[in-house]
Amino acid sequence: MSGETRTVPSREHPSATDGNGAACAWLPTALDQLAAIRQLPPGWDSHGADAPIKDIVDTAERLLKRLCQESPGWSPPHVHPTRSGGVQFEWELSGRYFEIEVDADGTQFFFQDESAGIERTGEFGAAGTLAALNGCLL
């Protein structure tokens, strides 16, 4: 981004609850990070990365809100743009690693790596993936 710093003001997020009124503490920060990702121009990484695709960032936002509703006790995700215009979420906890990538075509993939050497990959949303993520992050 050629040394330029952009600031996205923090704001109240009415959706920062789990659907039952319980706070999902990490959601406002994650939504602010997605708002900043939306503003990235083409070439944001100085190596020709695609600009984030609006529909993909919107899909990623809906996914985060769903995750907050279904599992508000998770640790905060690391939120990153991908070079292809998508968004990636990562969690690390006690030797366990989990990531979800919303790809440029809207597909949601996951990768799980446990300290015991167990690795799993697949399409997020398939049967059992949310339960696996809960087991990894709670």
TIMI-2910 file (N, C-alpha, C, CB; in pm, 1 decimal, decimal comma, always signed):
<rs>
+----------+----------+----------+----------+----------+----------+----------+----------+----------+----------+----------+----------+------+
!      n_x !      n_y !      n_z !     ca_x !     ca_y !     ca_z !      c_x !      c_y !      c_z !     cb_x !     cb_y !     cb_z ! resn !
+----------+----------+----------+----------+----------+----------+----------+----------+----------+----------+----------+----------+------+
!    +82,9 !   -119,0 !     +0,0 !     +0,0 !     +0,0 !     +0,0 !    +87,0 !   +125,0 !     +0,0 !    -94,2 !     +0,1 !   +120,8 !  Met !
!   +206,0 !   +117,9 !    -47,6 !   +295,8 !   +231,4 !    -65,0 !   +308,6 !   +318,5 !    +59,6 !   +248,5 !   +315,4 !   -179,3 !  Ser !
!   +320,9 !   +256,7 !   +175,4 !   +344,2 !   +330,8 !   +298,9 !   +224,9 !   +406,3 !   +352,3 !   +453,3 !   +425,2 !   +278,3 !  Gly !
!   +112,7 !   +395,1 !   +287,7 !     -7,1 !   +468,2 !   +328,8 !    -76,6 !   +394,3 !   +442,7 !   -103,8 !   +486,7 !   +209,3 !  Glu !
!   -120,6 !   +466,9 !   +541,8 !   -194,8 !   +407,8 !   +652,7 !   -339,5 !   +452,1 !   +644,0 !   -133,2 !   +447,7 !   +789,3 !  Thr !
!   -429,5 !   +354,8 !   +654,3 !   -572,2 !   +385,5 !   +652,7 !   -631,2 !   +348,5 !   +786,7 !   -645,1 !   +310,9 !   +538,0 !  Arg !
!   -716,8 !   +433,1 !   +835,9 !   -782,2 !   +406,5 !   +962,3 !   -930,8 !   +389,1 !   +937,7 !   -755,7 !   +519,6 !  +1063,8 !  Thr !
!   -984,7 !   +280,5 !   +987,3 !  -1128,2 !   +257,0 !   +978,8 !  -1182,1 !   +276,1 !  +1119,0 !  -1162,5 !   +113,4 !   +921,5 !  Val !
!  -1271,3 !   +372,9 !  +1138,7 !  -1319,3 !   +399,6 !  +1274,2 !  -1394,6 !   +280,6 !  +1331,2 !  -1408,8 !   +522,5 !  +1275,2 !  Pro !
!  -1369,6 !   +254,6 !  +1458,1 !  -1443,0 !   +150,1 !  +1526,9 !  -1586,4 !   +198,5 !  +1547,9 !  -1374,9 !   +113,0 !  +1662,7 !  Ser !
!  -1679,6 !   +107,3 !  +1547,7 !  -1819,3 !   +145,6 !  +1563,8 !  -1891,8 !    +37,0 !  +1642,3 !  -1887,2 !   +169,1 !  +1426,0 !  Arg !
!  -2006,1 !    +70,7 !  +1690,5 !  -2088,1 !    -28,5 !  +1758,9 !  -2143,5 !   -125,0 !  +1654,5 !  -2203,6 !    +39,2 !  +1840,1 !  Glu !
!  -2141,4 !   -250,8 !  +1685,0 !  -2194,3 !   -352,3 !  +1594,8 !  -2315,5 !   -416,4 !  +1661,7 !  -2085,6 !   -459,5 !  +1559,3 !  His !
!  -2435,1 !   -386,3 !  +1615,0 !  -2552,9 !   -443,9 !  +1678,5 !  -2556,8 !   -594,5 !  +1668,3 !  -2676,8 !   -386,8 !  +1618,1 !  Pro !
!  -2478,4 !   -652,8 !  +1575,3 !  -2480,7 !   -797,9 !  +1558,1 !  -2376,5 !   -867,8 !  +1643,6 !  -2459,2 !   -833,2 !  +1413,1 !  Ser !
!  -2314,5 !   -796,3 !  +1738,3 !  -2206,9 !   -854,5 !  +1818,6 !  -2260,1 !   -934,1 !  +1936,5 !  -2114,3 !   -745,7 !  +1868,3 !  Ala !
!  -2363,9 !  -1011,1 !  +1912,2 !  -2417,7 !  -1100,6 !  +2014,7 !  -2436,5 !  -1236,9 !  +1952,0 !  -2552,1 !  -1046,9 !  +2073,9 !  Thr !
!  -2457,8 !  -1334,5 !  +2035,5 !  -2470,8 !  -1471,8 !  +1988,1 !  -2613,4 !  -1508,4 !  +1947,3 !  -2423,7 !  -1566,3 !  +2094,5 !  Asp !
!  -2700,8 !  -1413,2 !  +1936,0 !  -2838,8 !  -1441,7 !  +1900,5 !  -2927,7 !  -1455,3 !  +2023,0 !  -2845,9 !  -1567,3 !  +1817,8 !  Gly !
!  -2868,0 !  -1484,3 !  +2138,2 !  -2941,8 !  -1492,4 !  +2264,1 !  -2910,4 !  -1372,6 !  +2351,9 !  -2908,6 !  -1622,6 !  +2338,2 !  Asn !
!  -2842,1 !  -1273,9 !  +2296,5 !  -2807,4 !  -1154,7 !  +2371,5 !  -2672,1 !  -1161,3 !  +2439,6 !  -2911,0 !  -1128,7 !  +2472,6 !  Gly !
!  -2607,7 !  -1278,4 !  +2440,6 !  -2475,3 !  -1290,0 !  +2502,0 !  -2370,5 !  -1228,1 !  +2409,2 !  -2440,9 !  -1439,1 !  +2532,1 !  Ala !
!  -2278,5 !  -1155,4 !  +2468,1 !  -2177,6 !  -1085,1 !  +2389,1 !  -2079,3 !  -1182,6 !  +2326,1 !  -2102,9 !   -984,3 !  +2475,8 !  Ala !
!  -2042,0 !  -1153,7 !  +2205,2 !  -1935,8 !  -1224,0 !  +2134,4 !  -1822,4 !  -1122,4 !  +2125,2 !  -1982,4 !  -1277,7 !  +1989,7 !  Cys !
!  -1732,9 !  -1124,3 !  +2222,0 !  -1637,4 !  -1016,0 !  +2242,8 !  -1548,5 !   -987,5 !  +2122,5 !  -1551,8 !  -1047,7 !  +2360,0 !  Ala !
!  -1515,3 !  -1087,1 !  +2042,3 !  -1422,1 !  -1065,6 !  +1932,1 !  -1488,0 !  -1015,3 !  +1804,7 !  -1349,9 !  -1192,1 !  +1902,7 !  Trp !
!  -1618,9 !  -1024,0 !  +1793,2 !  -1684,3 !   -990,3 !  +1666,9 !  -1665,7 !   -844,5 !  +1623,3 !  -1830,3 !  -1019,8 !  +1677,8 !  Leu !
!  -1680,4 !   -744,5 !  +1709,7 !  -1662,4 !   -606,4 !  +1662,1 !  -1524,2 !   -581,1 !  +1600,9 !  -1684,6 !   -509,7 !  +1776,8 !  Pro !
!  -1419,8 !   -634,4 !  +1663,3 !  -1285,1 !   -616,1 !  +1608,9 !  -1271,4 !   -686,5 !  +1474,8 !  -1179,4 !   -668,7 !  +1707,3 !  Thr !
!  -1324,1 !   -807,3 !  +1464,5 !  -1316,1 !   -881,5 !  +1338,6 !  -1393,3 !   -809,6 !  +1227,4 !  -1370,7 !  -1024,3 !  +1357,2 !  Ala !
!  -1508,6 !   -752,6 !  +1260,8 !  -1585,0 !   -677,8 !  +1159,9 !  -1511,4 !   -550,9 !  +1117,6 !  -1724,3 !   -641,7 !  +1214,1 !  Leu !
!  -1443,3 !   -485,1 !  +1211,0 !  -1361,2 !   -368,6 !  +1175,5 !  -1247,5 !   -409,5 !  +1082,5 !  -1304,5 !   -301,1 !  +1302,5 !  Asp !
!  -1188,3 !   -526,7 !  +1107,4 !  -1081,3 !   -574,9 !  +1020,4 !  -1134,5 !   -604,6 !   +880,4 !  -1016,0 !   -700,5 !  +1080,1 !  Gln !
!  -1253,8 !   -661,0 !   +872,1 !  -1314,3 !   -684,4 !   +740,4 !  -1343,2 !   -552,8 !   +669,4 !  -1443,9 !   -765,9 !   +754,2 !  Leu !
!  -1386,3 !   -451,3 !   +744,0 !  -1410,8 !   -319,6 !   +683,4 !  -1281,5 !   -262,9 !   +625,5 !  -1470,2 !   -221,6 !   +787,5 !  Ala !
!  -1170,0 !   -282,7 !   +695,2 !  -1040,7 !   -235,9 !   +644,3 !  -1000,1 !   -315,7 !   +521,0 !   -931,9 !   -247,0 !   +753,3 !  Ala !
!  -1025,3 !   -445,4 !   +520,8 !   -992,8 !   -529,4 !   +405,7 !  -1071,7 !   -484,3 !   +282,9 !  -1021,9 !   -677,7 !   +436,8 !  Ile !
!  -1198,0 !   -445,6 !   +302,2 !  -1280,8 !   -398,1 !   +191,0 !  -1216,5 !   -278,6 !   +118,6 !  -1420,0 !   -359,1 !   +242,4 !  Arg !
!  -1137,4 !   -200,0 !   +190,1 !  -1078,6 !    -77,8 !   +134,6 !   -946,8 !   -101,7 !    +61,3 !  -1056,5 !    +22,0 !   +244,7 !  Gln !
!   -892,6 !   -222,4 !    +66,3 !   -762,6 !   -247,5 !     +3,9 !   -772,1 !   -234,8 !   -148,6 !   -710,5 !   -387,6 !    +42,7 !  Leu !
!   -675,3 !   -167,8 !   -210,2 !   -675,5 !   -152,8 !   -355,8 !   -606,5 !   -271,6 !   -423,1 !   -606,1 !    -21,4 !   -396,3 !  Pro !
!   -619,7 !   -284,8 !   -554,0 !   -541,1 !   -385,6 !   -625,2 !   -392,1 !   -361,9 !   -597,4 !   -570,5 !   -381,3 !   -779,0 !  Pro !
!   -316,7 !   -468,3 !   -581,5 !   -174,7 !   -457,0 !   -553,7 !   -142,6 !   -419,8 !   -410,6 !   -114,9 !   -357,4 !   -643,9 !  Gly !
!   -236,1 !   -438,5 !   -318,6 !   -220,8 !   -396,8 !   -179,0 !    -97,5 !   -455,6 !   -112,0 !   -342,9 !   -435,7 !   -100,9 !  Trp !
!    -47,0 !   -568,1 !   -162,2 !    +70,1 !   -630,7 !   -100,2 !   +200,2 !   -595,3 !   -172,0 !    +52,9 !   -781,4 !    -97,8 !  Asp !
!   +193,9 !   -504,7 !   -267,9 !   +305,1 !   -459,8 !   -352,6 !   +358,6 !   -570,3 !   -443,6 !   +417,7 !   -407,1 !   -266,0 !  Ser !
!   +283,1 !   -680,3 !   -457,1 !   +322,8 !   -789,5 !   -545,5 !   +209,5 !   -829,6 !   -640,1 !   +367,2 !   -910,0 !   -463,2 !  His !
!   +116,7 !   -737,8 !   -663,4 !    +10,9 !   -762,6 !   -760,3 !   -110,1 !   -838,6 !   -709,2 !    +66,5 !   -835,4 !   -872,3 !  Gly !
!   -131,5 !   -841,5 !   -578,4 !   -248,9 !   -910,5 !   -523,8 !   -377,0 !   -846,3 !   -575,4 !   -246,7 !   -908,4 !   -369,6 !  Ala !
!   -479,1 !   -928,9 !   -592,4 !   -609,7 !   -877,1 !   -632,2 !   -671,7 !   -798,4 !   -517,3 !   -703,3 !   -992,2 !   -675,7 !  Asp !
!   -751,4 !   -698,9 !   -552,5 !   -830,0 !   -628,6 !   -450,5 !   -932,1 !   -726,5 !   -394,1 !   -900,7 !   -500,8 !   -509,7 !  Ala !
!   -966,4 !   -713,5 !   -266,6 !  -1070,7 !   -800,0 !   -210,7 !  -1201,2 !   -786,5 !   -289,5 !  -1094,7 !   -766,2 !    -62,3 !  Pro !
!  -1266,1 !   -898,3 !   -309,5 !  -1391,9 !   -902,7 !   -384,5 !  -1505,6 !   -875,9 !   -287,3 !  -1411,0 !  -1040,6 !   -457,2 !  Ile !
!  -1584,8 !   -772,1 !   -315,1 !  -1690,3 !   -728,9 !   -222,8 !  -1781,5 !   -844,1 !   -181,3 !  -1773,2 !   -618,5 !   -286,5 !  Lys !
!  -1829,1 !   -922,5 !   -276,8 !  -1920,0 !  -1032,6 !   -243,3 !  -1853,7 !  -1135,6 !   -152,7 !  -1969,4 !  -1100,5 !   -370,5 !  Asp !
!  -1723,2 !  -1155,7 !   -169,5 !  -1652,2 !  -1252,4 !    -87,0 !  -1636,3 !  -1198,2 !    +55,2 !  -1514,3 !  -1285,5 !   -148,4 !  Ile !
!  -1604,0 !  -1069,5 !    +67,2 !  -1592,8 !  -1009,5 !   +200,3 !  -1729,2 !  -1011,8 !   +268,9 !  -1538,4 !   -863,9 !   +191,3 !  Val !
!  -1836,4 !   -988,2 !   +194,1 !  -1971,7 !   -997,1 !   +250,7 !  -2000,9 !  -1139,5 !   +299,8 !  -2077,1 !   -954,2 !   +145,6 !  Asp !
!  -1961,4 !  -1240,1 !   +219,9 !  -1979,1 !  -1379,4 !   +259,7 !  -1899,6 !  -1409,5 !   +386,6 !  -1936,0 !  -1473,9 !   +146,0 !  Thr !
!  -1776,3 !  -1358,6 !   +393,1 !  -1692,0 !  -1378,3 !   +511,5 !  -1755,7 !  -1314,3 !   +634,1 !  -1551,4 !  -1320,0 !   +488,2 !  Ala !
!  -1815,9 !  -1197,0 !   +617,3 !  -1883,0 !  -1130,5 !   +729,6 !  -2000,7 !  -1213,5 !   +779,5 !  -1931,2 !   -990,4 !   +688,3 !  Glu !
!  -2080,9 !  -1265,2 !   +687,4 !  -2194,0 !  -1350,1 !   +728,5 !  -2144,5 !  -1474,9 !   +801,0 !  -2279,1 !  -1390,4 !   +605,8 !  Arg !
!  -2033,4 !  -1531,6 !   +754,6 !  -1977,5 !  -1649,4 !   +819,4 !  -1932,2 !  -1616,8 !   +961,4 !  -1860,6 !  -1704,8 !   +737,8 !  Leu !
!  -1863,7 !  -1505,1 !   +979,5 !  -1820,2 !  -1466,4 !  +1114,3 !  -1939,4 !  -1447,6 !  +1206,9 !  -1737,1 !  -1337,4 !  +1109,2 !  Leu !
!  -2043,0 !  -1383,3 !  +1159,0 !  -2161,8 !  -1362,3 !  +1242,3 !  -2225,5 !  -1495,9 !  +1278,8 !  -2264,1 !  -1272,6 !  +1169,5 !  Lys !
!  -2228,0 !  -1589,6 !  +1184,3 !  -2282,4 !  -1722,4 !  +1211,4 !  -2197,3 !  -1794,2 !  +1315,8 !  -2289,9 !  -1805,6 !  +1081,7 !  Arg !
!  -2064,7 !  -1786,8 !  +1300,2 !  -1976,6 !  -1851,1 !  +1396,8 !  -1994,6 !  -1791,1 !  +1535,1 !  -1831,3 !  -1839,0 !  +1352,9 !  Leu !
!  -2012,8 !  -1659,8 !  +1541,3 !  -2034,4 !  -1593,1 !  +1669,8 !  -2163,9 !  -1642,6 !  +1734,1 !  -2038,7 !  -1439,6 !  +1651,5 !  Cys !
!  -2267,8 !  -1657,0 !  +1654,7 !  -2396,2 !  -1703,6 !  +1707,8 !  -2387,4 !  -1846,9 !  +1758,0 !  -2504,6 !  -1692,7 !  +1601,3 !  Gln !
!  -2314,9 !  -1931,2 !  +1683,6 !  -2311,1 !  -2073,1 !  +1716,7 !  -2205,3 !  -2107,9 !  +1820,4 !  -2287,2 !  -2153,0 !  +1592,8 !  Glu !
!  -2100,1 !  -2027,5 !  +1831,3 !  -1989,9 !  -2058,0 !  +1923,2 !  -1925,1 !  -1929,9 !  +1974,4 !  -1884,7 !  -2146,4 !  +1854,0 !  Ser !
!  -1995,5 !  -1851,3 !  +2056,3 !  -1941,7 !  -1721,9 !  +2099,2 !  -1820,0 !  -1731,7 !  +2190,7 !  -2048,4 !  -1644,9 !  +2168,9 !  Pro !
!  -1789,1 !  -1849,1 !  +2245,0 !  -1677,7 !  -1862,9 !  +2337,3 !  -1541,6 !  -1881,3 !  +2271,6 !  -1703,3 !  -1976,6 !  +2426,4 !  Gly !
!  -1538,1 !  -1881,6 !  +2139,2 !  -1409,6 !  -1900,3 !  +2071,0 !  -1314,8 !  -1785,8 !  +2097,6 !  -1430,4 !  -1915,3 !  +1921,9 !  Trp !
!  -1186,7 !  -1813,7 !  +2080,7 !  -1086,8 !  -1707,9 !  +2085,4 !  -1099,7 !  -1623,8 !  +1958,1 !   -942,2 !  -1767,2 !  +2100,0 !  Ser !
!  -1047,0 !  -1500,7 !  +1959,8 !  -1059,0 !  -1414,5 !  +1842,2 !   -984,6 !  -1471,5 !  +1721,9 !  -1006,6 !  -1275,2 !  +1873,8 !  Pro !
!  -1040,8 !  -1458,3 !  +1603,2 !   -969,0 !  -1503,5 !  +1483,8 !   -868,8 !  -1397,1 !  +1437,4 !  -1068,8 !  -1536,4 !  +1370,0 !  Pro !
!   -764,8 !  -1442,3 !  +1368,9 !   -679,1 !  -1351,7 !  +1293,2 !   -746,4 !  -1339,6 !  +1157,5 !   -527,7 !  -1404,4 !  +1281,9 !  His !
!   -767,4 !  -1218,2 !  +1109,2 !   -840,5 !  -1193,6 !   +985,7 !   -742,8 !  -1138,0 !   +882,2 !   -960,1 !  -1095,3 !  +1009,2 !  Val !
!   -735,3 !  -1204,2 !   +765,4 !   -639,9 !  -1163,9 !   +662,1 !   -704,9 !  -1163,2 !   +524,4 !   -518,7 !  -1257,2 !   +662,2 !  His !
!   -663,0 !  -1070,9 !   +438,4 !   -702,0 !  -1082,0 !   +297,7 !   -613,4 !  -1187,7 !   +231,4 !   -689,6 !   -943,4 !   +223,8 !  Pro !
!   -661,9 !  -1247,5 !   +125,1 !   -578,4 !  -1338,3 !    +46,5 !   -538,3 !  -1267,4 !    -82,8 !   -653,5 !  -1472,7 !    +16,0 !  Thr !
!   -434,0 !  -1315,5 !   -144,3 !   -384,6 !  -1253,0 !   -267,9 !   -484,9 !  -1264,3 !   -382,9 !   -252,4 !  -1316,7 !   -309,2 !  Arg !
!   -575,9 !  -1360,8 !   -375,0 !   -671,3 !  -1382,9 !   -484,8 !   -803,3 !  -1309,6 !   -465,2 !   -698,5 !  -1530,5 !   -500,1 !  Ser !
!   -813,1 !  -1221,9 !   -362,7 !   -935,6 !  -1145,5 !   -340,8 !  -1027,2 !  -1204,2 !   -236,5 !  -1009,6 !  -1133,1 !   -467,4 !  Gly !
!   -983,8 !  -1309,3 !   -168,2 !  -1064,2 !  -1372,2 !    -65,4 !  -1027,0 !  -1325,4 !    +74,6 !  -1050,6 !  -1521,1 !    -74,4 !  Gly !
!  -1077,0 !  -1398,6 !   +173,5 !  -1052,4 !  -1366,5 !   +314,9 !  -1019,2 !  -1496,4 !   +387,1 !  -1176,7 !  -1295,0 !   +381,1 !  Val !
!   -925,0 !  -1487,5 !   +481,0 !   -887,0 !  -1604,0 !   +560,0 !   -898,1 !  -1571,2 !   +708,2 !   -743,8 !  -1649,9 !   +525,1 !  Gln !
!   -952,5 !  -1665,2 !   +784,6 !   -960,8 !  -1655,7 !   +929,6 !   -872,1 !  -1765,2 !   +988,2 !  -1109,3 !  -1668,9 !   +979,9 !  Phe !
!   -794,3 !  -1731,3 !  +1090,6 !   -707,1 !  -1829,5 !  +1155,1 !   -724,6 !  -1822,8 !  +1306,0 !   -559,1 !  -1805,6 !  +1116,7 !  Glu !
!   -717,9 !  -1940,2 !  +1367,7 !   -719,8 !  -1950,8 !  +1513,1 !   -604,0 !  -2040,5 !  +1554,6 !   -857,0 !  -2006,9 !  +1564,9 !  Trp !
!   -535,7 !  -2005,1 !  +1662,8 !   -431,5 !  -2088,8 !  +1721,0 !   -457,2 !  -2097,4 !  +1870,9 !   -288,1 !  -2031,8 !  +1690,8 !  Glu !
!   -450,6 !  -2218,4 !  +1923,8 !   -476,3 !  -2237,7 !  +2065,9 !   -405,5 !  -2363,9 !  +2113,3 !   -628,4 !  -2246,2 !  +2094,2 !  Leu !
!   -312,1 !  -2350,1 !  +2203,2 !   -244,7 !  -2464,3 !  +2268,0 !   -196,3 !  -2569,3 !  +2167,9 !   -338,8 !  -2529,9 !  +2367,9 !  Ser !
!   -121,6 !  -2526,2 !  +2068,8 !    -66,9 !  -2621,2 !  +1972,9 !   -164,2 !  -2666,3 !  +1865,7 !    -17,3 !  -2739,3 !  +2044,6 !  Gly !
!   -281,8 !  -2609,4 !  +1864,3 !   -381,7 !  -2642,8 !  +1762,1 !   -399,3 !  -2522,5 !  +1670,4 !   -518,5 !  -2683,9 !  +1827,2 !  Arg !
!   -421,1 !  -2549,5 !  +1543,3 !   -435,0 !  -2444,8 !  +1443,4 !   -555,1 !  -2478,3 !  +1356,7 !   -305,4 !  -2430,2 !  +1357,5 !  Tyr !
!   -635,4 !  -2376,9 !  +1327,9 !   -751,9 !  -2396,2 !  +1241,4 !   -765,4 !  -2273,7 !  +1153,7 !   -882,2 !  -2420,6 !  +1324,3 !  Phe !
!   -792,5 !  -2293,7 !  +1027,2 !   -817,0 !  -2180,4 !   +937,8 !   -936,0 !  -2209,5 !   +848,3 !   -692,2 !  -2149,6 !   +852,6 !  Glu !
!  -1003,6 !  -2102,5 !   +813,6 !  -1112,3 !  -2107,1 !   +715,8 !  -1079,4 !  -2001,9 !   +610,9 !  -1254,6 !  -2081,4 !   +782,7 !  Ile !
!  -1083,8 !  -2040,6 !   +486,0 !  -1061,8 !  -1944,8 !   +377,8 !  -1187,1 !  -1936,7 !   +292,8 !   -939,1 !  -1984,8 !   +291,2 !  Glu !
!  -1233,4 !  -1814,3 !   +272,2 !  -1342,9 !  -1789,3 !   +179,3 !  -1273,8 !  -1748,4 !    +50,3 !  -1445,8 !  -1677,5 !   +232,4 !  Val !
!  -1274,5 !  -1838,2 !    -45,6 !  -1198,3 !  -1821,5 !   -168,8 !  -1267,8 !  -1725,4 !   -264,4 !  -1177,2 !  -1956,4 !   -236,4 !  Asp !
!  -1196,3 !  -1685,2 !   -367,3 !  -1247,5 !  -1587,1 !   -462,5 !  -1376,1 !  -1632,9 !   -531,0 !  -1142,5 !  -1557,7 !   -566,6 !  Ala !
!  -1401,2 !  -1763,6 !   -535,3 !  -1526,3 !  -1811,3 !   -595,1 !  -1635,8 !  -1832,7 !   -490,9 !  -1501,8 !  -1941,0 !   -670,6 !  Asp !
!  -1607,3 !  -1797,1 !   -363,9 !  -1706,4 !  -1808,8 !   -258,1 !  -1701,5 !  -1939,4 !   -181,2 !  -1840,7 !  -1792,3 !   -315,4 !  Gly !
!  -1618,2 !  -2034,0 !   -226,2 !  -1604,3 !  -2160,6 !   -156,4 !  -1536,6 !  -2138,1 !    -21,9 !  -1524,7 !  -2261,4 !   -241,4 !  Thr !
!  -1581,7 !  -2211,0 !    +78,9 !  -1526,2 !  -2198,7 !   +213,7 !  -1453,9 !  -2328,6 !   +248,0 !  -1638,3 !  -2167,0 !   +318,9 !  Gln !
!  -1320,6 !  -2320,4 !   +256,6 !  -1238,8 !  -2436,0 !   +289,1 !  -1183,5 !  -2423,0 !   +429,5 !  -1125,3 !  -2452,3 !   +188,2 !  Phe !
!  -1154,7 !  -2536,6 !   +493,4 !  -1092,1 !  -2532,6 !   +624,3 !   -968,1 !  -2620,5 !   +624,1 !  -1190,5 !  -2577,5 !   +733,7 !  Phe !
!   -877,5 !  -2588,6 !   +715,0 !   -758,3 !  -2668,1 !   +741,0 !   -743,1 !  -2675,0 !   +892,0 !   -629,9 !  -2607,0 !   +671,8 !  Phe !
!   -724,0 !  -2794,3 !   +943,9 !   -706,9 !  -2814,3 !  +1088,1 !   -577,8 !  -2890,5 !  +1110,4 !   -828,4 !  -2890,8 !  +1150,5 !  Gln !
!   -496,5 !  -2843,2 !  +1204,9 !   -371,0 !  -2908,8 !  +1239,6 !   -362,9 !  -2916,3 !  +1391,6 !   -247,4 !  -2832,4 !  +1179,4 !  Asp !
!   -361,4 !  -3037,5 !  +1443,6 !   -352,1 !  -3059,3 !  +1587,8 !   -207,0 !  -3088,6 !  +1623,7 !   -445,4 !  -3175,7 !  +1633,4 !  Glu !
!   -168,9 !  -3057,1 !  +1744,9 !    -31,4 !  -3080,0 !  +1789,8 !     +5,9 !  -3228,4 !  +1784,8 !    -13,0 !  -3026,7 !  +1932,0 !  Ser !
!    -92,2 !  -3316,1 !  +1784,8 !    -66,2 !  -3460,3 !  +1779,1 !    -38,7 !  -3506,8 !  +1635,9 !   -185,2 !  -3537,8 !  +1837,3 !  Ala !
!    -28,3 !  -3412,8 !  +1542,0 !     +0,4 !  -3449,3 !  +1403,9 !   -122,1 !  -3481,0 !  +1320,0 !    +90,7 !  -3565,4 !  +1402,1 !  Gly !
!   -240,7 !  -3453,0 !  +1371,2 !   -364,4 !  -3478,7 !  +1297,9 !   -393,4 !  -3358,8 !  +1208,9 !   -483,7 !  -3506,4 !  +1395,2 !  Ile !
!   -412,3 !  -3383,5 !  +1080,1 !   -449,3 !  -3277,2 !   +986,7 !   -578,3 !  -3316,3 !   +916,2 !   -335,7 !  -3250,6 !   +883,7 !  Glu !
!   -663,9 !  -3217,6 !   +897,6 !   -788,0 !  -3237,8 !   +822,2 !   -807,8 !  -3118,4 !   +731,8 !   -910,9 !  -3257,0 !   +917,0 !  Arg !
!   -861,8 !  -3142,1 !   +615,2 !   -898,3 !  -3034,7 !   +523,2 !  -1032,2 !  -3070,1 !   +461,8 !   -789,2 !  -3013,3 !   +412,9 !  Thr !
!  -1098,6 !  -2970,6 !   +410,8 !  -1224,7 !  -2996,3 !   +342,9 !  -1303,2 !  -2869,0 !   +324,5 !  -1306,9 !  -3097,3 !   +419,5 !  Gly !
!  -1423,5 !  -2886,8 !   +274,8 !  -1510,7 !  -2772,0 !   +255,6 !  -1579,5 !  -2741,1 !   +387,9 !  -1615,0 !  -2798,4 !   +142,7 !  Glu !
!  -1568,2 !  -2616,4 !   +433,5 !  -1630,9 !  -2578,7 !   +558,8 !  -1781,2 !  -2580,1 !   +540,5 !  -1582,3 !  -2440,1 !   +606,3 !  Phe !
!  -1851,1 !  -2627,8 !   +640,6 !  -1996,0 !  -2639,4 !   +632,6 !  -2038,9 !  -2783,1 !   +609,3 !  -2050,0 !  -2550,7 !   +522,2 !  Gly !
!  -1943,4 !  -2867,9 !   +567,7 !  -1975,5 !  -3009,2 !   +553,6 !  -2002,5 !  -3065,3 !   +693,1 !  -1859,7 !  -3087,4 !   +481,8 !  Ala !
!  -2071,1 !  -3177,3 !   +698,2 !  -2109,1 !  -3237,4 !   +826,4 !  -1988,1 !  -3254,3 !   +917,5 !  -2176,8 !  -3372,9 !   +803,8 !  Ala !
!  -2000,5 !  -3206,1 !  +1039,3 !  -1898,3 !  -3226,2 !  +1139,6 !  -1789,6 !  -3120,2 !  +1146,7 !  -1836,2 !  -3354,2 !  +1116,9 !  Gly !
!  -1782,4 !  -3027,9 !  +1049,1 !  -1671,7 !  -2932,0 !  +1052,5 !  -1687,1 !  -2830,6 !  +1165,3 !  -1661,6 !  -2859,2 !   +919,5 !  Thr !
!  -1808,5 !  -2785,4 !  +1194,8 !  -1826,2 !  -2691,6 !  +1305,1 !  -1796,5 !  -2760,8 !  +1438,1 !  -1969,5 !  -2633,7 !  +1305,0 !  Leu !
!  -1836,7 !  -2885,2 !  +1450,7 !  -1805,7 !  -2960,5 !  +1573,5 !  -1655,1 !  -2978,1 !  +1588,0 !  -1875,7 !  -3098,8 !  +1572,5 !  Ala !
!  -1584,7 !  -3000,9 !  +1477,1 !  -1438,3 !  -3014,5 !  +1482,4 !  -1374,6 !  -2884,4 !  +1525,3 !  -1382,2 !  -3057,9 !  +1346,2 !  Ala !
!  -1426,6 !  -2774,7 !  +1474,3 !  -1373,3 !  -2643,0 !  +1511,3 !  -1400,6 !  -2615,1 !  +1658,4 !  -1435,0 !  -2531,8 !  +1423,1 !  Leu !
!  -1518,0 !  -2649,8 !  +1705,6 !  -1548,9 !  -2632,9 !  +1848,8 !  -1452,0 !  -2714,5 !  +1933,1 !  -1695,1 !  -2675,2 !  +1879,4 !  Asn !
!  -1423,6 !  -2837,0 !  +1891,1 !  -1330,6 !  -2920,7 !  +1964,5 !  -1189,4 !  -2863,6 !  +1965,2 !  -1329,4 !  -3059,1 !  +1906,2 !  Gly !
!  -1155,2 !  -2793,7 !  +1860,2 !  -1021,3 !  -2735,5 !  +1847,5 !  -1008,0 !  -2606,9 !  +1926,8 !   -988,9 !  -2709,2 !  +1701,7 !  Cys !
!  -1114,4 !  -2528,5 !  +1935,3 !  -1104,4 !  -2393,4 !  +1990,1 !  -1165,2 !  -2374,5 !  +2127,3 !  -1167,6 !  -2299,5 !  +1898,1 !  Leu !
!  -1237,9 !  -2467,4 !  +2178,9 !  -1298,7 !  -2450,7 !  +2311,5 !  -1227,3 !  -2534,3 !  +2414,7 !  -1446,5 !  -2487,8 !  +2308,3 !  Leu !
+----------+----------+----------+----------+----------+----------+----------+----------+----------+----------+----------+----------+------+
</rs>
